[in-house]
Amino acid sequence: MTQYIAATIEVSVIRKTCLENIVRWRRQDSNSLLWDDWVKLLIGGTDQKLIYVFTDDTDEWCRDLRRAGPYAGLIDPVIREYIFSKPLNALPTLDELVNFIRN
């Protein structure tokens, strides 16, 4: 899902939505130690670094951050449901998601 987000949503929208989510969740007394890293990345990180975190599968830090990802609401519910309907060993590729949207 994060690769789809990075490929289809403007970085400014990603930053705004993620920061709003973290602020809202913290006001609801929810917290994750990784949200501090997210805030630093969202406020001070370059666009390239943010996209890297959303798309890199080899960096453990990126994978850890994505496990506590504040990107709720960035993916259309229909697309999200399509992704979750697939087995883990057959998740749709970015191209398949784009084709699904077009149809």
N, C-alpha and C positions, 0 to 999 in steps of 0.2 A: 504494500500500500504506500509506503513512503517513497518508493521510486515513482509511482504514479503521481503522487502529490508533487514531487520535485519536477516532474516533466510537464505538468499541466496547470500548475497554480503559480501565480507571480510570487516572488520571494517576499515582497512587501505584505501581501495578504497572509502568507505563512507566518511571518513574524508577528503581525498584529493579532491573528487568531490564537496563536500559541501563547503569546503573552497574556491575552485576555483570559484564556483558559486557566493558566497558572494563577493569576490574580483571583479569579472566581473560586477556584478550588481551595486556595489558601484561606480565603474568607470563610469557606465552609469547613474549616479545620481539617482539611485534607492536606497531606504533605508527602513529598518524596525528597530524599537527599539529592537526587539527580536534578531536581527542578532548579537548584542554584546553578548547576552547569548549563541547563537549558537557558536560563535568563541571561547568563553571561554570553552565551552563543547568540541568542536572539537579539540582544542589544549591541554587543560589541564585536561579534564575529562577522567576517566578510560573507558576502553572498556565496562565494565559492566554498567556504568552510561549512556553511549551513547545508548546501546541496550535498557536499561530501558526507556529512553526518546522515543525511536522508538516504543516501544511495550506496555507501560503501559496505560491503559484506565481509571484508577482511579485518577491519579495525575493531577490536574488542570494545573499545570505548564507545564507538558509534553504535554498536549493537546494544550495549548497556543503556545508552541514552534512549534509544528507540523503544526499549522495554518500558520506559516511563515517559513515553512521548505525549506531549500536550497538544497533539494535532487533531483532537476530536472536532468534528464538524467541518473538516476540510474536504471530505469525500462525500459526494452525493450518496444518499442511502441506498439507491438502486445499485450503484456500482459496488458499494460496500457489501451488500447482500450477495451480489454475484461473486465477489472474491471469496466470501465466507462459505459459499455453497460448494466450492471446489475442495477436494481432498488436499492435505498438505503436500503430498508428493506430486500434485498436478496443478499447482497454483497458476493462474493465468499470467502470461508475460505482459509486458507493457504494451506491445503491439496488439495482443489479444484484447486487452482492456480498451484500447483506442478503437479497435474494430467493433467491440461490443457497444460502445457509445454511439458510433456512427449508425448502427443498425437499430 
